[in-house]
């Protein structure tokens, strides 16, 4: 039986550097190729040496599939393709293809230009890597080296809360579990809560920092604040940092068909990205007096502008930072969310955290409820959890196993999970045979009752065909051999031979309702194709010998008859 | 396998395929050429049209002066225009399981099919087809409801009167009793609520019996050909395809290979005109008129070729030193159409697709709007009347010249020989379209741009994909009536194509021999 092997190279019982190897039907597929925000050393990237110690990956991988443009899902791509070496296809959706290189370039700048690291991928490498990308649409099916694989099933099942999926009953469902233990309020409630918190802080005269990633949630939050400001007639300035702003908004608009329905529907009536209240941020504004709201990148406070502003504002308890998404271990964001009040900064300086820290999950990642719903919709045979903390995963694993009674795996990095699949074997059945069998079952097929059908399976030239026995004989040039069973049953019956036969006839007639039972003039009884004859010897006229003969196809009925007759005839006849 | 042909119009097809106990409708085009028999619906009261004499038969026995008016030597019906629907009596439409839509022009009859017939199936279309189709339906409804006409004329349809008494061309109109007035917005919404969106190369299973897949057809945004297949049989439905490099994604030809039956519809309506040449003629006529101080009127649909025209003019106007000439696009859905065109990147050709990665809008009309050279208005009323400057270029509908804002411009500009009307849409005969406006001083230029496959291209395509049988409308099996000597303007195939006409029922020539079943591995284990 064919197996599916799944090995996480990253994101196994961990959040960040998502990278999962799947071996299926002789093909090796890499799902995601992400980086870890919490590390600055080798652990930043997945361990590709697991695939091969030396040489390029092209010989070992058939394709790479990227689920979405977040760096923890695509951050290691140029490293893998250009520095380790991979020339095969990389599949992703159109928006991912558009946005991914920008985030990669941003990431590269922060690492190389600001932190001064060497031995990192270059701008050229990002470009070369993107040339290997094949953009896809959702639901599109692509043939990978003559081997069919539905990409809907593989890539887009993961990572989208509102993702819509068919009841596709996959053999294995690989899903993230970042928010494995959280069940979030409805989006509406979260939005209201978010606005309330921002508003309160502004009223107090505090500054609000919202660390975000350049695209996606940021735009939705901007729209939310913009409408709120409009409605409440607020005057405090809102800023959006980074040079990406305009560009990012532009991307968001061009790819609006990939966002949710509500935004998509209203886009013509109002250009949502011509904000009245949201202005571009300049570094000097951070020191301005009075309340303000600032969206700054990156989202986990691990570097860049958001961290700089945070450092400036952290000392004032009137200020507030709202973390709208998950923060990986090792980042400042993670530390302050865990209540750390003193942070060690570079150069042994410590930073006291006095400002309010709020956590609001606006991330697109699925929560526990979302994952359970996903499972209910897709009806997979196995579940494999990745991209989550080990403890939370274990909790979710228990829950899944309890509720759905299916196996759930949570392999660590480098650990292989093997799932045995149960494929069915396609067979071509001749339409004549199918129709003949259908006709036997009456006018309407009854899907609930199993039926035995009679046919010959021909295996020839790598194909399987089910045809009627006659056709098979004809095709193979064989003559038909009939196999008949004959058996004698002794009966004690003090009547003449003809009377005994009549008695047998009436007996069978009453027992075998619905069968064709005939009394033929040549003193035989026929039940379907089964022949019965009665004889006796002159010595013992009362000991009747009943001769039964049936062909192989009627074996079932024949053996039933012989057993029945062995019991004798009822005296009432 | 049977094919029921519900439409006689080769580019606005409506066929129903019965295959493996599924009933699949292929497109439902609405033939609007019937509107040409009606008087135009003016947006502003027109003394000329309201004073037309009524029609009375020569011997005076039949008086239909309320219904029919004589105008410029022809007789027109004075009522809300009616459209020619697909045949609804040939088979019970409530038995249709699914409707596959190939492009937005071929779905305009959808509300007539899905509403009031008991239809309870699903409609499959790509997202651009769905969104732009909705816009075109909205536009049509707005055009009609904006100028309500109380009268609906039926007496003239009486067979004795129409066939015996009426003058041509009204006399020769066919199936007049199946003509219907336009649907309502409510019916449009209800019809569109049945649409399920699909992407190119997505495999959709129908009841586990057949699989349908839309393929890129290169004709318009989101336009598709469809593959309908089971494990052993393959039917290709080719409708409105193009091999020219315009804005849509190129046509996928190779997936059509190995078809048992290929249903071929939607070839070019103007096989003698080369679209590139027409585009050049369009530009030069436009420039000539503007230089002479006249206005240019372009009657067009609100989506499709207009994007290419704008792109072409974007480059041309500067080089012709006419950079300051304003373009006006007037339609209830003008803004939506221009905006929607920019957000369907994945449905566009490579060249345009790569722009969104920069990120830049894929079509240059965004720049025309930004620099105020292209302005769009919902109608001639309101802002437009105060803002418009002459000489200018106006793009507006409807190309039949019977309703929409174009009617007003013909009344306004028709009397001056400085102005030019340039026909680019191939769906209507321009002479018939202009008939109720005669005599016209305005210059008329006919530059039909039809990017669909021509006979030469289709012959090459069929040679490559090698279908066993080809089914096509009867019009494609003989040269056009006006050019009966041009044997190159028809399909010549071996074996000859199976031709259909409205109301044909064809038994398609193939026999099914096998069916695919699945054996459980446990069963196979017994045979080891």
Interface residues (C-beta under 8 A of the other chain):
Chain A: X1 X94 X97 X98 X101 X135 X137 X138 X139 X140 X141 X142 X150 X247 X250 X251 X253 X254 X255 X256 X257 X267 X268 X422 X423 X424 X425 X426 X427 X428 X429 X430 X431 X434 X457 X464 X465 X466
Chain B: X127 X198 X199 X200 X201 X202 X203 X231 X232 X335 X336 X339 X340 X342 X343 X344 X345 X346 X353 X356 X357 X359 X361 X362 X512 X513 X514 X515 X516 X517 X518 X519 X520 X521 X524 X527
